[in-house]
């Protein structure tokens, strides 16, 4: 039920995107939010891509398998 709700709204959001490069194509729901304490975000709330890639490597690989 939740997946279908998210898919429906992503379809709407992708329809309003300026280009195909801005489309969300794959997504997963993680068990917790990114946080400063979890070391995924900086003090200015920017994503630490290297940390997220290392921490969630298995989930990312599963999306593209």
N, C-alpha and C positions, 0 to 999 in steps of 0.2 A: 504494500500500500504506500509506504513512504517512498520507495524507489520510483513508483509510477508517478507520484506527485512531483518529485524532483525532476524526473525525465520530462514531464509535461512542461514545467516552467523553464527548464533549460532550452527546450525547443523554442519557446517564445523568446527567450533572451537571445538565442542564436539567430533568430529571425530579425532581430533589431541590430545585430552586429554590423559594423561598417565593412568588414571583409571576412573571408573564410579563415584567415589567420587568427581572428579573434573568437572563433567558435570553441566552445567547450565540447570536447569529443569523448573523453574518458574521465571518470571520477570514481572515488570511493569515499566511504564514510569511515573516519578514524574513530578510535575509542575515546580520544581526548582532544581538546583544542590545543592549538599551538600557543605557547606562553613564553614569557621571559624566564620564569623559573624552570621550565622544561628545556631551556637553552635553544629553542627554535626561533625565538625573536630577539632582536636587539632592544636596547632601552628605548629606542625611538619607534619600536614596533615594526621594524623591517624584518623580513624573512631571511634567516640564515640558510641559504640554499644548500651549502655544503653540508651543514649539520643535518638538515631535513633529508637530503639524499642518502646520507650514511645511516641515519636512524630508521628510515622507512624504505630501505633498499628492497626488501622482499616484497612489500606491497606495490612499489613502483614497477618492479620486474613482472609481477603477476598481472598488472594492467596491460602490459605490452606483450605478454606471452601468447 
